[in-house]
Amino acid sequence: MSAVKPLEAVARDRVGKGAARAVRRQGQIPAVIYGGGQAPQAIAVDLIRTRTLIYAGGFKTTVFEIAAGGRKTRVIPRDFQLDPVTGVPMHVDFLRVVAGQTVTVEVPVHFLNDDKAPGIKQRGGTLNIVAHTLALDVAPDQIPDAIEIDLTGRDIGDVIHVSDVKLPSGVTYTGEATDTVANIVPPTVLGAEVEAEEAAIAEAQSAESAEDKAEEAGEAEGEKPEA
C-alpha cells in the first residue's frame, strides 16, 4: 500500500477559463476537490511537483493530503488533463476520501519468477500479457502498489485468469473472474521460416548464376576461329 503523500495547494477564489490561464502563468495548475457530500473546492497546485508525480507513475492510485485554505483534506486523483502537444498537465480532479467508502482504481500487474516457468525458460515460450492493470474496488487507504502473479511452474498453453490471482483482503475485482490476465504462447516459428526462405532464394540464385556462366562459356567456345 502506498503511503499518504503531502501536497501543498492554494485555494482559488475565481474559476473559469480566464482564471485558469492566470493560474498557469504563475507556474501552477488549476484543480478541484469534490465529493464526500461537500461543495467542490477550487485549488491550485504546483506545476513542477504535480508533473513529477504524474509521470512517476501510480498517480491515480495514491492518496494525498492536500493543505489548502487553512485545512487538510485527504484525496485521491480521479482524472487529469494534459496538453496534447506539450504533455504539460492542465487540470486535475481530486476526490475526497471519506471513511467507509471504496474507489475503483487501475492497479498494475507485476509478473514474478519467469525464470522458473518451464514454458518460458526451457521451451522458449513467450508471456503474452492481456491485462497490464486490473480494475479493483478498494478502500482508498488499502490500495495495493501492484498485484503480483507468480509464474513458477507455468508451461506453454497455460492461461492465467483473474480467478487464479490472489487479491489482498478487502479488494474486489470489478470484472469477471474468467477474464484473462496473461497466457504463455509457443515460440514463434517466423525466424525459422525466414531462414528457410532465404536459403531457398540463395540456392536458386546460385543455380541461376551457374547456368549463366555455362551459357557464356558455350558462346565463347563457339566464337573461336577455325584453325
N, C-alpha and C positions, 0 to 999 in steps of 0.2 A: 504494500500500500504506500502511495506517495505521501510525504509529509505535507502539511498545510504550509503554503508559501505566502509570505507577506507581499503586498503590492500597494505601493503608495499611489494616491489619486487626489484630485481636487474636485470639489463639487462645481457643477456648471449651473449658472442661473438662466442662461439663454440656450435655446435649441433651434434647430433649423439649419439649412444649408450655409447661410452666411456665418452663423456662429461656429459651425463645424469647420469651415475654412479658416476662421480666425484661430481656432484651437490648433489646427495642423501647422499654421505658420509659426506657432510658438513651440514646435517640436513635441506636440502631444497628439493623442488620438482620442477623438470623441467616443464615449462608451455609455452604456446604460445598464443599471441593475434593476431587475424586475422579478416578479413572483413573490411567493411567500405571503400572499394576502395583503401586501403593502403596495403603495403607489410607486411607480417607476422613479428611479433617481438618476439624473443625468450627471455623469462624471467625465473627467479627462485623465488618461493615464500616459505615462512617459513613452514616447515612440521607441527609443532605443531599447529600453527594458522590455517592452511588450514584443517588439520584433524578435529579440533574442529568445524570449520564451516560446513564441510561436514556432520558430524554425528549429528550436532544440528538440521538438517532438514532445508528445504527451500533453500538449497544452489543454486540450478539451477533456482530459481525464484528471486534471489537477485541481484541487480545492485551494482557493486563495482567500486570504483575509485582507480585505481592502479597507484602508483607513482613509476616510473622506468625510468632510463636513462635520468633524468632531466625533465621529463614531466609527466603529469597526464592524464590518459585515463579512460573513463567510459566503463565498460564492463559488460557482463553477462556470467556466466559459461554455456557452451554448452555441455561439456562432461568431465568425469574424469575416470581414471583407478585406480583400487585398486589391491593390491597384492592378488591373490586368496587364499593364505594361511594365511597371517597375517592381511589382510584387510587394510594395510597401503597405503595411496594414492601414486601413482606412476607418474601420469602426469595429467595436467589439460589443457583444451582448453577453451579460453575465446573469446567471440565475441564482437567486438567493438560496442558500442551503438551510432548510428547515428541519428540525428534529422529527424523525419518523418518516420522512419522505424518501423515495428512491428516484434515481435518474437512470436514463438509458445512455450508455456510453459505448464507444467502439474501442475495445481493448486489443492491443496487438498480440499475435500468436508467435511464440518462440518454440522452435523445434530443437530438441536436445539429443545427443548421442547418435548422430547419423553414422558415426564410425562403428557403432555396434549393431547396425542394421544390415543383415546379410544381403538383402536385396540391393543395397547401395554399395557396401564395402566389398563384398565378394563377387557379386554378379553384375556390377556396373550399372545398376538401375538409377533412376532419377526421381527425386522427390518432387512431385507436381503439387504445388500449393494452390488450392482452390480459394481458400479464405485466409487473407493475411490478418484480418481482425475479426473479432466476434462481438456482436451487439449484445450487451449484458445489462440487465436491470439490477441495480445495486444501490445501497446506501452511499451517499457521497463520501463518507469517511471510511468506506471499506473498498474503494475502487482498487483493484489489483494493478500493479505496474504492467503485468503481462500474464498471459495464460501459457503455461509450459506444457509441451507434449513430448513424451519420451518415445524415441524411435527404436529403442532396444528391441531386437528380435524381429523387426518388421522386414517382410520379404516382398519381392515383386508381386504385384497384384493385390497387395493389402490396401484396403480403403479405411481411412480414419474418419469416422462420423463424430458429430458433436456428442452423441451418446457415449463415445469412447473417451471423452475428455473429462478429466476430474476438475470440476469447478470449485472454487473456495466456498465455504459455508456462507449462506445468505445471498449467494449470487445466482441469478437466473438467466438463462439464455432466452432471448426473445423470439427465436425462430423455431424450427422443428428439430427434434433430436436426430432425425435421419439426414440432416444437412451434412454434406461432405466438406471436411476441412482440408484434407490432402489425400493423395494416394501415391503409391510407388509404381512407376511405369518401367517397362523393359528398356535396355539401352537402345539408342537409335541405330538403325542399320544404314542410315543415309551415307555415312562415311565409307562403308564398305562398298555400297552401290556406286558411289562416285569413283572410287579407286578402280573398280572393275571396268567401269565405262571408259575411264582414261586409259587403262591398259589396252582395251579393245581398239580405241582410236589410234594409240601409238603403234599397235601391231598392224593395223590397216595402212597407216601412213608409211611404215617401214616396207610393207609388201609393195605398195604403190611405187615407192622410190626405187625398189629393186627392179620392178618391171620397166620403169623409165630408163634406168641405166642399161638394161638389157637391150631395149629398143635402140638407144643411142649407139651402143656398141655394134649392133647389127647394121645400122645405117652407115657407120664409119667403115665397116668391113666391106660393104657393097660399093663404096666410093673409091676403093683402092685401084690405081691404074693397072692395066694388064701388062705383064712382062713381055 
